[in-house]
Amino acid sequence: MQYRTLGRTGVQVSSLALGAMNFGGIGRTTQDEATALVDAALEGGINLIDTADWYSGGESEEMVGKAIAGRRDDIVLATKANMPMGDDPNHQGSSRRWLVTELDNSLRRLGVDHVDLYQIHRWDPNTSDEETLSALTDLQRAGKIRYFGSSTFPAYRIVEAQWAAREHRLSRYVTEQPSYSVLQRGVESHVLPVAEQYGLGVLVWSPLASGWLSGAVRAGREVATHRSAVLPERFDPALPANRARLDAVEKLAGIADEAGLTMIQLALGFVTAHPAVTGALIGPRTLDHLHSQLAAAGTVLSDDVLDAIDAVVAPGTDLAAHEKFDATPALLDPSLRRRRTAR
């Protein structure tokens, strides 16, 4: 396992981190299975565990808390808030009112008195940067969080938040958590350069592109992954974006074979090769999944392999742009990009 400095914090984290989204109802994972995954991950050199309040309605945090009991100090513990936690309109977002309350809820579920990294799960257009950063700064000063970061923010919002922190003399986001894979490279053109500019640590999620790069999705083979059962439209070969992904996967499989690598090694080696990336979050459901991903921990891709990947999926290209979560609002809402004239 390689270890890298998380942005400018001085904290050393493993280049592969354990994502706990599949703990609980989402991944149909029991406590015993979750604990076994944590045990194996720590044994394999992983020292960062990432969860969120929203994962299975808090169940993931509870499972992580039980799994790490008695060894908290050996783990860089990260969680997130902002997504809806019920029907109440104020039980979501990035307001001071909600973050102060929900952090206490997360600490209770995790069974700890602080988290190392507290992340805003998505940008909240209804809340000012000053409001959110002020709340996070106070929580940091209270000792409940060590650092805080953003997740899946558009690049311009990352910049705005950095300037807001400077203007109002508040602590700043020190990490960003974007979606990034061989098949979804859009962040290379905006988010990753901004992260480098501001010295942010970058923890990428979905490096296996929801299973497309796991080796389980190939031409002429029935897709029978857990993710395909939950989100079948993402794997429907009748859709143009999925046909483009399948074509790319076949070419990437050839590159991996020629280099003597598994698809997982190729995929994880690719994202961790980017100089802006600190680590890749892996989200295994089973021990077999985990071990196949840990096998990529020391993978270093040659320039020839990286050049071959670039020839299949051009830098900065998203093969499924409609699945992006960091798009600016004007790309999703036509009314925001059309000037209205008085009648």
Disulfide bonds with the S-S distance in Angstrom:
none
